[in-house]
Amino acid sequence: QVQLVESGGGLVQPGQSLRLSCTVSGLRLRYYAIGWFRQAPGKEREGISCISYDFAGTYYLDSAKGRFTISRDNDKSTVYLQMNSLKSEDTAVYYCAVPLPLERCPPADSSAYTAWGQGTQVTVSP
C-alpha cells in the first residue's frame, strides 16, 4: 500500500521561508514522478510543481516560479518543496501526490494522480 506523509508546515510571516517534506512508502519512489499541490479555503486544489524520476522539474503554478523549488532524495524516498518569499495568498493545505505509474510529470489535472498524502497546513500571516 502506497503511503505519503507530508510534514514541515506551520505559521510564518510574509517574506519568510518553509521547507515541506513528503516521505513515501510502499513503492520505489526513484522510478516515479511526484508532485506538490495545495488547496486554500473555498478554492479548488491547484498544482504547484512536479519532479520526474530523472530530477526534471515542472512548475504548474506561475506564482511558484522563482520562489518555490522542488527536489527529491531517492535514498530517503522523500520529495521537498522549498518555499521562499511566502505571501499571505500561499496559505493553504499542501499535499504531495504520485501520478501512478508515470515516470515523468503529467499535467496538473491528470487523473494519474491517485496516491495522495493527508496534507500539511501552511499559514502565512503577519
C-alpha positions as a Markdown table, in Angstrom:
| # | Residue | x | y | z |
|---|---|---|---|---|
| 1 | Gln | 0.0 | 0.0 | 0.0 |
| 2 | Val | 1.4 | 3.4 | -1.0 |
| 3 | Gln | 1.5 | 6.0 | 1.7 |
| 4 | Leu | 2.6 | 9.6 | 1.6 |
| 5 | Val | 3.2 | 11.7 | 4.7 |
| 6 | Glu | 3.8 | 15.4 | 4.4 |
| 7 | Ser | 5.5 | 17.5 | 7.1 |
| 8 | Gly | 7.1 | 20.9 | 7.6 |
| 9 | Gly | 4.0 | 23.1 | 7.5 |
| 10 | Gly | 3.4 | 25.9 | 10.0 |
| 11 | Leu | 2.7 | 29.5 | 10.7 |
| 12 | Val | 5.2 | 32.0 | 9.2 |
| 13 | Gln | 5.2 | 35.7 | 8.5 |
| 14 | Pro | 5.2 | 37.1 | 5.0 |
| 15 | Gly | 8.6 | 37.0 | 3.4 |
| 16 | Gln | 9.8 | 34.0 | 5.4 |
| 17 | Ser | 10.5 | 30.5 | 4.2 |
| 18 | Leu | 9.4 | 27.0 | 4.8 |
| 19 | Arg | 10.6 | 23.6 | 3.5 |
| 20 | Leu | 7.9 | 20.9 | 3.2 |
| 21 | Ser | 8.8 | 17.2 | 3.1 |
| 22 | Cys | 6.9 | 14.3 | 1.7 |
| 23 | Thr | 8.1 | 10.8 | 2.6 |
| 24 | Val | 6.7 | 7.9 | 0.5 |
| 25 | Ser | 6.5 | 4.3 | 1.5 |
| 26 | Gly | 5.1 | 1.2 | -0.3 |
| 27 | Leu | 6.8 | 1.9 | -3.7 |
| 28 | Arg | 10.2 | 2.6 | -5.1 |
| 29 | Leu | 9.9 | 6.3 | -5.5 |
| 30 | Arg | 13.0 | 6.6 | -7.6 |
| 31 | Tyr | 11.0 | 5.2 | -10.6 |
| 32 | Tyr | 8.2 | 7.7 | -10.4 |
| 33 | Ala | 7.3 | 11.3 | -10.8 |
| 34 | Ile | 5.8 | 13.1 | -7.7 |
| 35 | Gly | 4.1 | 16.4 | -7.4 |
| 36 | Trp | 3.0 | 19.1 | -4.9 |
| 37 | Phe | -0.5 | 20.6 | -4.8 |
| 38 | Arg | -2.3 | 23.0 | -2.5 |
| 39 | Gln | -5.9 | 23.9 | -1.6 |
| 40 | Ala | -6.9 | 27.1 | 0.0 |
| 41 | Pro | -10.2 | 27.5 | 1.9 |
| 42 | Gly | -13.0 | 27.9 | -0.6 |
| 43 | Lys | -10.8 | 27.3 | -3.6 |
| 44 | Glu | -10.1 | 24.4 | -5.9 |
| 45 | Arg | -7.0 | 22.4 | -5.5 |
| 46 | Glu | -4.2 | 23.6 | -7.7 |
| 47 | Gly | -0.9 | 22.0 | -8.8 |
| 48 | Ile | 2.3 | 23.7 | -7.8 |
| 49 | Ser | 5.2 | 21.6 | -9.1 |
| 50 | Cys | 6.2 | 18.1 | -10.1 |
| 51 | Ile | 9.6 | 16.4 | -10.4 |
| 52 | Ser | 10.2 | 13.5 | -12.7 |
| 53 | Tyr | 12.1 | 10.3 | -12.0 |
| 54 | Asp | 15.2 | 11.9 | -13.6 |
| 55 | Phe | 15.0 | 15.0 | -11.5 |
| 56 | Ala | 13.5 | 17.2 | -14.2 |
| 57 | Gly | 11.2 | 19.8 | -12.5 |
| 58 | Thr | 8.0 | 21.1 | -13.8 |
| 59 | Tyr | 6.2 | 24.1 | -12.4 |
| 60 | Tyr | 2.4 | 24.1 | -12.8 |
| 61 | Leu | 1.9 | 27.4 | -10.9 |
| 62 | Asp | 3.3 | 30.6 | -12.4 |
| 63 | Ser | 3.4 | 32.3 | -9.0 |
| 64 | Ala | 5.7 | 29.5 | -7.7 |
| 65 | Lys | 8.4 | 30.0 | -10.3 |
| 66 | Gly | 11.3 | 31.8 | -8.8 |
| 67 | Arg | 10.0 | 31.3 | -5.2 |
| 68 | Phe | 9.5 | 27.6 | -4.8 |
| 69 | Thr | 11.9 | 24.8 | -5.6 |
| 70 | Ile | 11.1 | 21.1 | -5.8 |
| 71 | Ser | 13.7 | 18.5 | -5.2 |
| 72 | Arg | 14.0 | 14.8 | -4.3 |
| 73 | Asp | 16.2 | 12.4 | -2.3 |
| 74 | Asn | 15.5 | 8.9 | -3.6 |
| 75 | Asp | 17.6 | 7.3 | -0.9 |
| 76 | Lys | 15.3 | 8.8 | 1.6 |
| 77 | Ser | 12.2 | 8.3 | -0.6 |
| 78 | Thr | 11.4 | 11.9 | 0.1 |
| 79 | Val | 10.4 | 14.9 | -2.0 |
| 80 | Tyr | 10.8 | 18.5 | -0.8 |
| 81 | Leu | 9.3 | 21.8 | -1.6 |
| 82 | Gln | 11.4 | 24.8 | -0.6 |
| 83 | Met | 9.2 | 27.9 | -0.4 |
| 84 | Asn | 10.8 | 31.3 | -0.1 |
| 85 | Ser | 9.3 | 34.8 | 0.0 |
| 86 | Leu | 6.0 | 33.5 | 1.2 |
| 87 | Lys | 2.9 | 35.6 | 0.8 |
| 88 | Ser | -0.5 | 35.5 | 2.5 |
| 89 | Glu | -2.0 | 34.0 | -0.6 |
| 90 | Asp | 0.2 | 31.0 | -0.2 |
| 91 | Thr | -1.9 | 30.0 | 2.8 |
| 92 | Ala | -3.3 | 26.6 | 2.1 |
| 93 | Val | -3.1 | 22.9 | 2.9 |
| 94 | Tyr | -0.3 | 21.4 | 0.9 |
| 95 | Tyr | -0.4 | 17.9 | -0.5 |
| 96 | Cys | 2.0 | 15.6 | -2.3 |
| 97 | Ala | 0.8 | 13.1 | -4.8 |
| 98 | Val | 2.2 | 10.4 | -7.1 |
| 99 | Pro | 0.9 | 10.0 | -10.7 |
| 100 | Leu | 1.0 | 6.3 | -10.9 |
| 101 | Pro | 2.5 | 4.7 | -12.8 |
| 102 | Leu | 4.2 | 7.6 | -14.5 |
| 103 | Glu | 7.9 | 8.3 | -14.6 |
| 104 | Arg | 7.5 | 11.8 | -16.0 |
| 105 | Cys | 5.3 | 14.6 | -14.8 |
| 106 | Pro | 1.9 | 14.8 | -16.4 |
| 107 | Pro | -0.4 | 17.8 | -16.5 |
| 108 | Ala | -1.6 | 19.0 | -13.1 |
| 109 | Asp | -5.1 | 17.8 | -13.7 |
| 110 | Ser | -4.0 | 14.4 | -14.7 |
| 111 | Ser | -6.2 | 11.5 | -13.5 |
| 112 | Ala | -3.0 | 9.6 | -12.9 |
| 113 | Tyr | -2.5 | 11.5 | -9.6 |
| 114 | Thr | -4.1 | 8.8 | -7.5 |
| 115 | Ala | -1.9 | 8.4 | -4.4 |
| 116 | Trp | -2.2 | 11.4 | -2.0 |
| 117 | Gly | -0.9 | 12.4 | 1.4 |
| 118 | Gln | -3.1 | 13.8 | 4.1 |
| 119 | Gly | -1.7 | 17.3 | 3.8 |
| 120 | Thr | 0.2 | 19.8 | 5.9 |
| 121 | Gln | -1.1 | 23.3 | 6.8 |
| 122 | Val | 0.8 | 26.4 | 5.8 |
| 123 | Thr | -0.3 | 29.7 | 7.1 |
| 124 | Val | 1.3 | 32.9 | 6.1 |
| 125 | Ser | 0.2 | 35.8 | 8.3 |
| 126 | Pro | 1.8 | 38.9 | 10.0 |
